[in-house]
Amino acid sequence: MSLTTEKKANIFKTYAGDPKNTGSIEGQIALLTERISHISSHLQVNKKDFSTHRGLMQLVGKRKRLLNYLQKHNLTGYRALIEKLGIRK
């Protein structure tokens, strides 16, 4: 089950400030986090789904690169976002 348009707009509204601001780093990271959590729950049930596992690792890597970019360019925004999303202890 993929994310609906309304769900994506809500994520971008919450984290990027505007539903049409789909290019913001914060919104992209929040969207990837939502997809990662959905795929993780799928993999807990389907342990032998290796192609989905590979896709999950690609999404995690992309989110990590975006977080590194945000950390270099906007440290306060980075700290606020990871606290809001509940990632990286």
LINLIN-V476065 format. One line per field, one symbol per residue. burial: + if it has 24 or more other C-alpha atoms within 12 Angstrom, else -. Layout:
burial->???
//
This chain:
burial->-------+--++-+++-----+-+++++++++++++--++---------------+--++--++-++--+------++--++--+----
//
